[in-house]
Amino acid sequence: MFAARFEKEAHALAALNHPNIVGVHDFGQAGGFCFLLMEFVDGLNLRQLLQAKRLSPKEALNIVPPICDALQCAHEHGIVHRDIKPENLLIDKAGTVKIADFGIAKIVTSESSALAESNVSQPIASASLAGGTPDYAAPEQALGSADHRADIYSLGVVLYEMLTGERPKNKIELPSKRVQVDVRIDEIVLRALERMPERRYQTVVEMKTQLDTVDQTPLGFHSSDANKSRGLDIFEFVLKKNFTSPLAIRLVFLSFIGFLGSLGFLGYVPVSGAHRCFGFFGFAGFFGLLGVAMIVEKAVTWRATTTTTIGQKPNLRTNPEKHHSLWRKKAAEKYSWNNIVKSVALAMVIAMVVKIFFLESFVAVNDSAAPELPRNSRVAVRKLTSRYVPEDMIVYKLDGKSYFGFVMSSQADSLEVRRHNEPNAKIPRTDIVGKVITVLWRASATND
């Protein structure tokens, strides 16, 4: 009875000639055992891939369409997999996804039922064979009434796990809340995971069509959103370079904040009060971030033109304009002018907190630390420090003015300080601003 059932289903499996299904080359019986001779896939399964790295949303969404095509082929031949899970999804070295173990669950279930009726003592088959793997099986599989829509549910679980790194729980958290992904993916995942089969996609073709729609109109942008990335357009025009890497785009937008620090350059201009304009080195940070962004973009472009991604081959080389447009639109959504203004405001608040409590630049407006520190030199002072050793240069307040000096000795409540052309003085610790940690710019000794 089992042999006849095996031969019947083996014929059906051998008829599944699809590039995304592990092929059956031969079948039969030998030594009292039934066997299937199947295609060898040189690669790894999806479980091993997920354990080795975290897939990007793009990679995850590239894996699903070929699975949909393979399942549709099987369903049209009247075969339901019933055990779609990462272990049964193989990926070869070329990035082709293939479904393995088609129909095995039904074969083993039939055998188990026959053995139970004959009261023959045999090892119990695992749950993944009898009714699907619990975490991936559709609810109706426990009742033994599953049809092709059970595969759609299992595929929804796999997609959710690829996007979020976890399998869905009783209360499903939307993928877009966990990762940066189009909110329309939420609807696709939730519909595939409906507990009632009639509320799911009725065919995998439906599910694939929805995924293709999202891919063809990424993030649902309207034409008015194009203005939001005008800042990126300006940089690309000036630098004569198109940015496609998400990391490079983030660095470019961060450089907007660094540009504010370029006002610190005014501290070197011999104009009264100019040193008070943003005494931090954002000028260097601005160009530094742009430089790093260009290096990152160069590295990503080189890698993309020499390798292929899972389920997509090749990428930038074949369609650079589409790839560029996608990341531009993602950047436009995340880095709108409103978000940039918020980021700038936050950066200014952080800079102010740092200036008040941790680090501040000072200009030597007198000769109190000459000749080691000429007048008009700029230094960085670390605050909130209580440990001073001899020859430390410090800044302290006296009669509302800032003075520089060198520590001679330290007491519990005061410091003995040496000043240029002045007798040593005891300065209360409460008047100490902080310790000079570096000279940012040294003025000429003849500068008045």
N, C-alpha and C positions, 0 to 999 in steps of 0.2 A: 504493500500500500504506500509506504513512504517512498520507495524507489520510483513508483509510477508518478507520484506527486513531484518528486525531485526532478525527474526527467521532463515533465510538463513545464515546470517553472524554469528549468535550465534553458529550455528552448526559448521561452519568452525573454529571459535575460540576454541570451545570445543575440536576439533580434534587436536589442537596444543599441543600435549603431550610432553613437553620438560622441562627439569629441570631448564632452564634459562628463562622460560616464566611463568608469573603468570597464574595459571590454572583456567579454568572456570568449576565449579562443576555443575551448574544448570542455567537454564534460563526459562523465561516464561512471563506471564502477570498476574497482580494482581491489582484490583481497577482501571483499565483503564491505568495502567502504565506498561511498559516493564522493566524487571529487569534481571541482571546478578548476579549470586552468584559465587564469585571469591575467590581464595585462599587468606588467610591472611598471610602477610609477616611481621614477627616480626623483625623490624629493622628500617632503615631510608633510604631516597632516596639520590641520589648522590649529589643533590644540598645542602642538609643539611650537608653532609660530607664535601663538599668543603668549606662551611661556617665555619665549625668547625676546619679544619686543611688544610694545604697545602700538597697535595699528592706528594710523591716522584715520579720520573719518573718510577721507577720499579713498584710501586703500580698502577700508571696510566696505564701502559702497561699490567698489569695483569688483569685489568678490561675489556679490549677490546675483547680478544678472546672469552669468553663466550657469549658476546653480538653478535659477528659474528655468532657463532653457532646457537643462537636463531633466528637471522634474516634469516639465510639461511633456517632454518626449516620453517619459516613463508613464505618466498618467494617460496619455493617448493610447498607450499599449496595454492599459488596464493594470498597471503595476504601481503599488503604493509602497514607498520606502519604509515609512513608519519609525525610522530611527535616525533622522537627520540630526547630527551633532558634530562638533569640531573633529572628533576622532575619525569620522567617516568622510571628511572632506579633505582630499589630498591636493597638494600643490606641487607641481613638478618644477624643475630648475628653470624652465622657460616662463613660469608664472601662470601656467594653465591650471585651472581648478577642475578637479574630477571628483565625482561622487562614487564612493565605494560601498560594498556590502548591500547591494540592492536585493531585496526579496529574502534575505537570509532569515529575518525575523519570522516571516510566515512559514518558512520551511521548518525551522526549529520548533515553532509552536505546534505545527501539525504533528511532528514527531513526538513531542511531549504528550500531546493528547492521546495519541495511539498507545504510548507506553503506559500512561495512567490507566487506560481502559484494560490493558492486559496485566496490570498489577506487577509489572517488571520493575525491579529496583534499579534506578539509574540516577546519576548526579543531576541535581536540579539546575536548569538553565538559568542564566543571570537575568535580572530584570530588564536589561537592555535588549535582550532577545525576545522575551515573551511579550512585553507590552510597550516597548520603547524605554529609553533612559528616563527616569522620573523627572529630572529637571528640564528635559526637552520635550517630553511626550505631551500631546494634547490631552485635555481633560477626558474626552470621550474614549481615549484608548484604554483607560482603566475599565470601561464597560464593554470593551470588545467590539465596538461599533464604529471604528474609525474608517474614514474614506480618505480620498486624496487631500482634503482640507486639513487633515492632521499634519501633513508635510509642510503646509503653509504656516501652521502654528509653530512647528519646530524651527523652521527657517527664521521666523520672527524672533525666537529666543536666541538663535545664533547671531542674528544681526544686532540685537540689543547688547549681547555680550561683547561683540567686536567693537561697538561704539563706546561702551561704558566700562568695559573690563569686568563686569559682573552680570550674573544671570538675573532676570527680573524676579521680583518678590511679589507677594500678594498685592501690595500697593505699589504699582509701577511708577517709578520716578521718570519723568520725561527725559529722553536722551539729551535734548537741548539744554537741560539744566545741569548736565554733567560735563558736556563737551561743547565746543563751538561747532555747531552743525545747524543746517537749515531747519527751521521749525516745522517745515512740511514733512520732514523725516519722522517727527513725533507721530503725526497722524498715520503714516504708513506702518510704523512699528506697532502702534496701539491697535490698529485694525487687524493686523496679522495675529496679534495676541488675544483677540477676542475669545472668551471661553465658549461661546456658542458658535458652532461651525457656520450657521447661516448668516452670522454677522461678520464673518471674515471675508477676505477676498475669496471668490468662488473658484478662481483659477490663478495659477502662478503667473500667467501672462498679464493678468490685471495688476498684480503687484509689481512686476517688472516695468510695465508701462508707466506706473506712477513714479518709480525710481528714475526712469529715463526722463520724465517730464521735469523732475527736480534738477537733474544734471544738465538739461538743455537750457533751463532758465534759472541759473544759480541764484539762490537767496531771494528770489522774487523782487529784484530791484526795479524801481521806476526811473524814468529818465531824469527826474528832478534830483535823484541821489547822486548823479554824476558830479554836481557842483561840490559835493562834500569832499571829494578827493582832489580839489584844485591845488591844494598845497603840495601834494605829491607830484602833480603835473609840473609845478614850478621847478621843483628840484630836478625832475627828469629832464626838463628843458635846459636848465643851466648846466647840469652834469653830462648831458648828452647820453643818458643811460636809462633803460627801462628796468624797473625793479619788479621781480616776480616772486621772490622768496618772501614768505610771511615774516620771517625774522628780520630780513633786511628792511622791509617796510616798517616794522615796529621801530627799528633803530632810526630810520629817517624821521619818523614822527617824534621820537624822543629828542631829536636834535633841535626841534622847535623850542623845547624847554631850555636846552643848553644854550641856545642863541641869546636868551635873556641875560645869561651870565656874561655875554660879550661886553655888556656895559661896564664890567669890571675893568676893561681896558682904559676907561676914562680915568681910573685911579692913577695912571701914569702920565696923564696930560697935566702940564704945569698950569692948571687953572684952579683957583681957590675953591675948595669944596668938592672937586671932581672925585677925590678918593672915596667919598661917601657913597658913590654909585656902585652898588652890588660888588662888594669886595671878594668875589670868588671867581675861580678861573673857568667860567662857562665858555669863554671864547675858545679855549683849547678843547673843551668837551664838545662843543658844537662841531668843529671840524673833525675831531676824533671819532665821534659817532657816525658821521657821514663816511669817513674812511673805512670803519669797520663794516658798515652796511654794504659798501661797494665790494669789500673782500668777501663777505658772506654771499652776496649775489653772484660773484664770479665763481665761488666754490660750488654753489648749488647748481648753477648753469652747467658747469663742467661735469658734475656728477650726473645730472639729468641726461646729458647727451652721450654718456658712455654706459649707462645702465638702464634697465627697465624696471618698472614697478609692477606689483602683483596685479594681474588682470588687466594691465594697460601697457602696451609696448609699441614703440617707445613713446615718450611724452613730449618734452619741450621741442625735440627735433622735428616731430611731425606736425605739431600744432601750437607753436609758441604764442600766437595771438590769443587763442582761447585760454591758455594757461595764464597769460599776463592779465587778461580781462577778468578772470575769476578772482585772482588775488587783489586786483585793484578794487573790485566791488566789495570784497570782504573787508579790505582796509577802509573803504568809504563808509561802510556800516559801523565799524568799530571805532574808527578815528575821525568822526565828524568834527566840525569846528566846535560844537558844544563840548564834546569830550576833550578836545585840545585845551579849551579855556579852563575846564575843570582841572585838567592835569597841570596846567600852568599855575593855577591858584594853589593847588596842593603843593607843588614844588616850592612856591614862594613861602608858604606856611612852614614847610620843612626847613627851608633855608633860614627863616627867621628864628625858628626854635634852635637850630644848630648855632646860629650867631649869638643868641642870648645865653645858651647854657653850655655849649661845648667848644666852639671854635669861632674866632673872629680875627679879621685882619686889622692891623694898626699901622699908622704912618707916624714915623718919628718926626714930630713937629719942632723938636729942639735938639740940643746936643748933649742930653743927659747920659747917653750911652756912647758918645764919641770917644775915641776914634773908631772903635769896633763897629759901631752902627752910625753912619753919617746921617745928618738931618735929611728928611724927606724919603728915607728908605721905608719900604713896606715889609712887614713881617706877619706871620701867622701865629696866633696866641692860643694855647690850649687852656681852657678854663676848667673849673671843678677839679683842680689838683691841689693836694696839700703837701706833697713831698718835694722838697727843694734841697739841692746840694750846692756847695760853693761853686761859684762861677756860672751858675745858671743865670741867664738873662730873663728878667721879668718885667711886667708892666704893672704899674700901680697908680692909684688915683690920689691926688693931693690938691686940695682947694679947687676941686672940680676939673682939674687938668690931668692929662695922662703923662706919665714919666716912665723912662726906661732906666734900668739899673742892673747891677750884678750882685748876686747873693754872696755875702762874705761868711755869714754864719746863720744858723737857724735855731730859733727858740720855739717854745710851745705856742706862744701868742704873738710872736713878731719875728721879723727877719732883719738882719743887719745888712744894709744895702750900700754899695759903692756907686757914686755918680761922678760924672766928669766935672772936674774943677769944683767939686763940692765935698764937704766933709761927710764921712759915713753917717748914715741915719738909720734909726730903728723904725721900721714900717709895720704897723699892726697888720696882722693877717687879714683882717676884715677889709683893708684897703687894697689888698693884692687882687689884681684882675686875673693874672694867670702867667704861665711860663711860655716864653718864646720858643717855638719848636723848629722854625725855619725862617730864613730870610727870603721873601718872595722877590724882592727887587732892591738892589743896593744902589743908592744914589752916589753921585760923584762926591768926593770929599770936599770939593770946592763949591758944591751946590749950596746956595743960600736959601 
